[in-house]
Amino acid sequence: MRRPRALYAALLAMRVLLALSPSYIHPDEFFQAPEVAASDILGVDGVRTWEFTGADPIRSIVPIYGYSGTPFILLRAVCAVLRLTGLMKADAAQQPSTLAVFWAQRLFMACVSLAVDWCVCRVIARRYPGARMLPTVLVLASSHCLVVFHTRPFGNAAASVLLALGFDLVSQIECALAQQQRPPPLLRLRQPFCLLAAVGVVGVFSHVTFAPFFLPLALVAGTMVVFSACHGTVTVAHALVTLALGTGCAALTALGLVLADSVYYGTLRYDSRAVFGVAGTLTCTVVNNLRYNSDAANLAAHGLHARYMHLAVSMPLLFGPLYLLAVAKLWASVKRISRCFCTSTATTSANPSSSSSSSASPRSNGSVCEAVDFTMLSACLSVVVGVLALSLARHQEPRFLLPALPGIILFTWRWHRLLPAYFWQLWAVYNLAVAGIFGGVHQAGVVPVVKYLADTSVARELGCVPLNLPSGGDNVVCAHTANGRGSASDDSLALAFPRLNTNVLLYATYLAPRHLLVQNRHHHQLQARVAMTDLVSMDGGQVQAVLRASVLVRCPADTAADAQRMVFARSSSSSSSPSTQDATTRREAAEYERTLLVVPASTDLSSLLPANHSSSPSPFELRLLYSHAPHVNFDHIQTVLNGPFSAARLDVYLVCGG
């Protein structure tokens, strides 16, 4: 007993470690939830994508606050306690660190992912008391789909957790109807039925792709209630009341989410002159989402895929050998049902008088025709219907199929204890490889680079002094010091609170999450700020033109020695001060800036730099300030494979001139 527990504990530890890893699977893990939630709750700068800012927003805010806003609320509470105890500066404007914000959301999702383990174990234990669940638990806990994808703040991961809870509720309904007590306790039937309806609505509002995975659960639950009424297990009146309560709970939940979204997006507002005290229109994000995705032009903007991609690529990528096991189990189930149907038809034709007795005993035809397990049937149908329905859409991404995880585990659980040794070996190798890629090295330099920028270029106060250049120019040098002042031989030269902007250009890498800079939305509270620009879909020549137009600072003589001393140049947009003012006053009135370029080491920098002519100096140079490894960019995978130690990095360069 100790060895299985130790193995499961090791898998849980691996889940936590991979959750804390800075790997980055897809921009949506930041920009569809944490950016918005952190901006609203922590008061930091964040990007609101078109999904939130358009006239018809397509993302519901309530689920986002549930799985992404909750860790930020808890983090704010922890910071408040630390301020009261003196362990944190008693400054309400001070934000938590980048790592605190990042780890809070990852650890919270890792804890939420445990609900999938819990629900799967409850379903099997409830339906098959005393069953050997260890193989199933190990298959689930070692799946990279759970260990990596479910520990990221994806809406699809939250939908998968809700679907696992739905299976648990379906099993509760089935057990309530199967009890010997007639009629069964109505509370044990109606409570899970109503909760199932509410969970389904919340899941659809979390991500619209949840709907086809949940539809079989709703149909199976309703069918069980109807069958029970037909067989006298419950009265027709009780069955109708149960169905009506479930429908009412779904409607009330949907209405509550629509009202919350309408208030959040400002389409519904308080108006004392209105009849009911409110005015405006309702915003249903699900309807807006369906309307948007029904337009082929919109889907084309996000990329069109072959309709077989989910079956041929996404399912093997997410589930590996388990996908083959599920296909084999589905084929075996189809053959068993076919044999059962043929045997029942032949028996009825040969002896019509025995039809009533055979229908009353579903096991009368032997082991081929067993009593229907509605919970496992819903698991099978959830996977089949969900995958096939999403395959009809032209825009497909593997993470859309995350809700298939609990269904595929429950559907194949009987075969897990029969798996040969080579399956477990293949399963371990496959999941370790995929978890290492997506959970360890994929785009793993973006978050550390953001942390570097937050530590060096975001500050309430920096010490700055003018930098006297032999060739002229108007530069200042700034540094973090204990007293907030730069080191200078003459304190009279120190500048009083100049505005310092670091312009960061990101090229050939994923979008950087702005909320991890933890810079306050109120610009006046910060002296040094970071502004990020994504050079999306630009070629080398276009990037070079952007670099030429950037404000250039003096190139440091020794980049390593000047790593803690940041040089800023007067902004080209700053107006010159009157000639009657001295140099110090002019510097105080102006803004200063510098430009950094973030680019993978696998990128050919020669395409970004101007041609080197001996007759004229280069208009700008790139000086390496910071580098993080590992960072694997699949767009340049061949270059990374040719030189993994030199190319698997993400670099930060200072754009400077002579």
N, C-alpha and C positions, 0 to 999 in steps of 0.2 A: 504493500500500500504506500510505503514511503517513496519508492522509486517513481511511480506515476505522479504523485503529488510534486515531487522535486522536478520532474520533467515539465509539468504544467507550469510550475513556478518559474522555471527557466524561460519558457515561452512567453510568459507574462513580462518577465524582465526584458526580454528582447523587444517586446512590443513597446515598452516604455522608452528604451534606448533609441529605437527607430523613430519614435514620436518626437524625441528631443533633437534628432538629427536635423541639420539645416537643409536637407534635400527638398526639392521643389518639383512637384509632379506637373502641375498645370496652373496657369495664372488664375483660373477660376477659384482655386482654393483660397486665394486672398481677396480677389476683387468681386466675388459674388456674395461675400458675407463679412469677413473681418474688417475690411476697409470701411464699410458703412457703420458697422457696430462700434468700432473703436472711435470713429469720428463723433458719433452721437454720445457715447458713454464716457470716453476718456477725454474728449475735447481736443483731439489731435487732428492734424491735417490728414485727410484721406481722399481717395479718388472715388467719385461716384460715377459709375459707368452709365452708358445709355440705358441700361436696364432699369435704372432708378430715376433718371432725369428726364426721360421723354414724356410726351403728353399722355401716353398710355403705358405706365410702368408695368413690368411683367414679373417682378419679384415681390413676394409677400414679406413684410417686415417681421411679423410675429414669429415664424419659425427661425428666421435669422437671429433674432434676439434670443431665441431659445437655445440654439446650439453654438452660437458665436458670441452673443452678447452676455450670456451668463458668466463665462470666465472673466470677462472684463469687469462685470459688476463685482464679482468676488475679489478681483485684484484691487479694485478701488477700496473695498472694505478692508483688505489687508493693509493697504497703504495708510488708510485712516488710523488703523490700530497702531501701526508703527510710528506714525507721527505723535499719537497720544503718549506712547511709551518712550518717546525720545530717540528711537532707533532710526528715525528718518527725519530730515529737516522739516520743521513746522512751517512749511510753505505750500499753500494749496495749489500754487501754480506749478510746482515741481511734478514732473511726470515720472512714472515708473520707467525702468530701463528697457532697452530694446529686448534683451533676453527675457525679462519678466513678462513683457507683453506677448512675445513669441511662444515661450514655454507655457504660459497660462492657457492659451487656446489649444495647444497640442496635447497637454496633459489632460485637459478637460475632455477632449474628444477620445483620448485613450481610455478614460474612465467610462465614457458613454459607450464605447465599443464593447465593454464587458457585458452590456445588456444583451448583445447577440449570443454570447456564451450562455448566459443565464436563461434566456428564453428557450434556446434549443434544448438545453438539459431539462428544463421544466416540461417541455412538450413530450419528450421521450419518456421521462419518468412518470408522467401522468397517464400517458396512453399505454405504456408497457412497464408496469412496476417491476423492479428487480432486473431490468434489462442491463446488459453490459455496455455502458456508454463510453468507456475509456477510449476506444479507437476513434469514435466520432468526435470526442472532445479534442483529441490530439490532431485530427485532420483539420478541425475548425481553427484551433489556436495556432497552428503552424502555417495557415494559409496567408500568403502575402497580401491577399485581398483584404483580410481583416487586420493584419499586423501593420500594414503600410497605408492602404487607401482609407481605411476606416478611422485612422488616427489623424487625418487631415480634415479641416473644416469644409468639406464638400457637402452641398445640399443632398447629393446622392447618397453619401454615407449616412446622413441623418435619416433619409428615407428608408435605407436598409434597416436601421435600428427600429424604426416604426413598423416595418413589415415583420420583423422578428417578433415584436410585441403583438402584432396581429395574429400570427400563428399561435402564440400562447393563448390568446383570447378565443380563437376558433377551437382549440383543444378543450378549453374550459366549457364552451357551449356543448361540444360533443359529449364530454363526460357528464354534464348536467342532464342531458337527454338520455344518456345510457344508464342512469341510476335505476336501481330496483324499485325505489319509491315512486309510486304513481298517484297523482302527478308529481313531477320533480319539483323541488323548491324553486319557485318562480324567480326569486331574487338571484339565485345562482345562474339562471338563464338570462334574465333581462339585463343584469348589470354588465356582464361581458359583451352582450350583444350591443348595448348602447355605447360602451367604450370602444368596441370595434368600429362602429360607425364614426365616432369622433376621430379615432386614430386614422381612419381612411381619409377623412377630409383634411386633417392636418398634413398628412403625407402628400396629398395632391398639391396643397399650397406650398409645401416645402420644395417640391420639384415635380413638374407636370408628368415626367416619365414614370413616376410612382404609380399612376393610375392603372396601366395594364397589368402590373404585378399584383395590385391589390384587388382588382376586379374578381378574379376567381375566389378569393377569400370571402368577399361579400356574397357572391352567388352560392357558394357552398354553405355558408352560415344560414342564409335564407332558405336554401333547399332543405337543410336539416330540420329547421323549424316547421316547414310545410309538411315534410314526410312524417314528422312526429305527430302533427295534427291528423294526418290521414290514417295513421296506425293507432290513434287513440292515446298516444303517450301524453299529449297535452290536448286540451280542448281547443276547438277552433277559435273560440273567443280569446283564449289566452295567446294563441299563436298570432292572431291579428293584432292584439295589443302589443305583443313583443315586436312585431314588424313595424307597427306604427311608432313605437317608442324609438326604435333604431333610426327610422327615417327622420323623426323629429330631432333627435340628437345630432344627426348629420346636418340638418338644415340650420339648427341653432349655431352649431360650430362654424359652418360656412358663413352665416350672417355675422357672427362675432369677428371673424377674420376679415371679412369685407369692410366692416365698420372701422376696424383698427387700421387697415390699409388706407381707407378713405381719409381718416383723420391725419395719418402720418404724411400722406402725399399732398394734403391740403385741399383736396377736392370737396371735403365735407368739413364745415367749420361752424362754430357757435355764432348764432345770430339771434339776438333778443327780439328782433322784430318778426322773426319767422313764426309760423304756427306752432311748431314743436321745438322751437329754440335752436334749430340747426338749419343750415342752408347749403346748397351745393349739390353735387352728384356723387354717386357711389363708384368706387374703383374696385373692380374685380380683377386681380392680377392674373388669375388662371385663364379667364376669358381673353384678356389681352395677350397672354402668352400663346394660347392656341391660335388666335388670330394672326399673330406675328409669324409663327412657325408654319402656318398654312400657306404663306406666300413663298413661292419658289425663289423669287429674287432675294428675299431675306436669307433663306437657307444657303443660296449660292455665295453670299457674302461671307459666310462662315466656313464654307467648304462642302462640296458634295461628295458623297461616297457611294460605292456600289452597295446594293441592298443585301448582298451576302456578307458584308464586312463583319457584322456582329457574329454570324455563325462561323465564319472562316478565320477571323482574326481576334475579335474582342473576347469571345468566350475562351478560346485557348490561352490568350494572354492572361486573363484574370484567374482562370481555374486550372489550366494545365491538364495533368492526368485526371483530375476530378471531372473534367468535362467529358472525357472519353468514358469514364465510369458512368456518368449520368446518361449518356447516349445509350450505352449497353443496358442499363437498368430500364430506360424507357422502352427500348426494343423488347426486352424480356416481358415488361408489363403489358405491352400491346399484344404480344403473342399469347400471354396467359389469359387476357380478357377475351381474345378471339376464340381460344379453345373453350373457355367457359361458356361463351355465347353459343358456340356450335354444339357443345354437349347438352346445354339446356334446351336448345331447339330440337335436337334429335330425341331427347327424352320426352318432351312434350308431345311431339308428333307420334311417337310409339305408344304413349299411354296418356291420353288427354286427361283422364280422371285424376292423375297424380300431379297435375299442374299446380293445384292449390296447395298441396302439401309440400311440393318442392319450393314454391315461392315463400312459404312460411319458414323454411329452413335453408338459408343460403349456403350452408355447408354440405347439403345433401349430395352434391356431385363430387365430393372428395376435396382434396387439398387444392385443386385447380380453382375452384370458385369459393373464395373466402369472403367473409363479411367485409363490407366497404369500410375502410379507414378514411373518414372524411378529412381529417387533418392532413394526412399524408397525400390524399388526393388533391387537396388545395395546394400543397407544396409543389406537386408535379405540375398542375395546371398553371400555377403562378410563374414558374420558370418558362414553360412552353409558350404561354400566351404573352408574357412580358417580352421575351426575346423576339418572338415572331412579330409582335405588334411594333416594336421599336425598329425592327428591320425594314419595315415599310417606309420609314422616314429616310430621306436622302442624306441628312446630316447625322452622322453617327460617331460617338466617342465611346471608348471602352468603359469609362466610369459611369455611363448611363446604365450599365448592367450591374452595378454594385448591389442593388436590391435582390438580385438572383442568388446571392450567397446563402442566406438562411434557408431558402427553398431547396436549393440543390443539396445542401447538407442533410436536411430532413428527408428528402426524397431517396437518398442513397444510403441512409444510416445503417440499414440492415446488412449491407454488403461490406461495411467498413471492417467488421471483425473477421471477414473472410479474405481480406486482401493479402496477396502473397508478399514475400519480402522484397521482391524487385519493385513492386509498386511503391512501397515506403521509401526505398532508396531513390527512385526517380522523383517522388514527391518532395523529398528533402532537398535534393540537388536543385530541382526547378525553383522551389520557393526561396531557397537561399540565394540563388542567382538573381531572380527578379527583385527580391527584397533588397539585395545589395545594390542593385542599379537604381531603382526608384526610391528606395529608402535611405540610400547612402551617398551616392555620387551625382545623381542627376540634378543638374543646375544647382549644385550644393554650395556654390560660391556667392549666390545673390544675397541671401540673408546675412552672412558675415560681412559682405561689402556694405550693406545698409547699416549694420552695426558700427562698422568703421567710420562711416560718414556721420552717424549720430554722435559718436564719441568725439570726433574731431571738429566737425563743422556745424554742429547745432549747440548753441550756448546762449545763456541769458546775458553773459558779459565776458568779454575777452580783453586781454591787455594788448594794446596796439601802439606802435610807435612808427613815425615816418621812416621810410627807407631811402637814404640818399644814394642815388645812382650816378655813376660817372657820366653816363650817357643821357642823363635827364630822366624824365618820366615821373609819374606820380604814383608811387607804390607805398603800401604800408605793410608791416610785418606784425602778425598777431600770434599770441600763444596763450594756452591755458596756464594760469599761475595761481598760487594760493590766495593772493590778495586781489586777483582779477586785473592786475596791471602787467603790462609787458616790461621786460627788463630793458632799461635804457640808462645810459650814463647821465642823461639830463632829463629829470622828470618833467621839466617844463615842455618837453617835446611830446609827452604822452597825449594821445587823442582821446577826447571825451565821447565815448559811445558812438563810434561811426557804425553805419549799417554795413554788414558784411554778408554777401550772398555768394554761395557756392553753386554754380551751375553744373549739374551732372548730366552728361550725355551717355545714354546706354545704347550700345550697338551689338547686334548679333547675340543677344541673350534675352531671357525672359524679362517681363516687366517687373520692376522692383516695387514691393509693397510700401507705399508711402507712410502708412500708419506706424511702421516699425521705426521710422525716424523719431517718433514721439515728440514732434515739435508742435507747440501750442498753436491752435488756430488763430489766436490773437497775436498778430505779427508784432505789435509794439512791445510784447513781453520778451522778445528774443532779439539779441543783437546780431547773432550769426544764425543764418538759416540756409536750408538746402532746397533747391528747385531742380526737379528731375525732368528730363525730356527724353522720350523714347524715340530713337531714330529707326522707326519701323519701316521695313520695305525699302530702305535706301541702299543704293549701291555705294561703292567706294568713292566715286567721284562726288556724289552728293554729300557724303559725310565729310569729305575734305573741304567742300565749300562751306559747310557749317562750321568746321574748325577754323577756317580762315576768318570767318566773320566774328569769331569769339573774342572776348576781351583777353588780351595776353598779359601775363605777368612776367617779371624777370625770371629767367631760368636760374635756379639755385646752383651755386658752385658745387656743392656736395649735397645731393638729394638725401642721402642717409642721415647726414648730420642735421639737416634742416627739416627732418620729418615732423618734429613737433612745432616748427615755426612756419606758419602759413602766410604766404605772401598774397596780397590782394592788390589789384590795380583799380584806379578810378574808373567808375562805370562810364561808358560812352554816352549813356542817357542822362547823366548828371549835368546840370547846367553849371557853367563857370560862375564863380563868385565875382563880385565887383573887384576891380583892381585895388581899391583902397583897403581891402581886407588882407590880413597877412596869410601866410601859407597854412598855418595851423587852423585858422578859422575856415579856410576853403576846404580843408580836408574834413573838418567836422560836419560841414554842410552837405558833403557829397556822400554818395554810396560807393562802396568798393565791391569788387567781385573777382572771382577766378573761375576757371573752367576745368572740369575733370572729365576724362573719358573712361568709361567702364567697358571693357571689351574682353572676350575670352582670349587666352593665349594661343588658341588654335586658329585665330584669325590672322590673315596675312596683313601685317601693318603697312607694308609697302604700298598697298592700294589706297591707304588713307593719308599717306604723307606726300607732299609735293615732290616733284622731280628735283634731284640734287644737281644744281649747276655750280660749277666752281667759280663762275664770274659773279654770282650773286648769292648772298646767304639765304638759307631756308627761312620762309616767313614764320614758321613755328616748329616747335619740337615737342616730343612726347617724353616725359620723364616719369619713370615708374615710381609710384608712391606706396602701393600696397598690392599684395597678391595673396590669393587664397586657393588652396588645393585641398581636396579634389573638387573639380568642377567639370562635369562631362556635358558637352553640348552635342546632341545627336545630329545636328546639322553639319557638324564637322567631325563625325565619328571616325572617318578614315584617318584624318590627321591626328586625332587623339590616340588611335590604336598604333600609329607609326611611332609616336613619341609620348607615351602616357605620362612620363614624369615631367616633361617640359610643356606639353600642350594641354594637360588636364588641369588648368588653372583659370581663375578669373582675375584680371589685372585692373588696377586703377592708375591712370596716367594723369599727370599734370600737363595741361596744354600751355606752353610758355614760349616766349620769344627771347632773342638775344639781349 
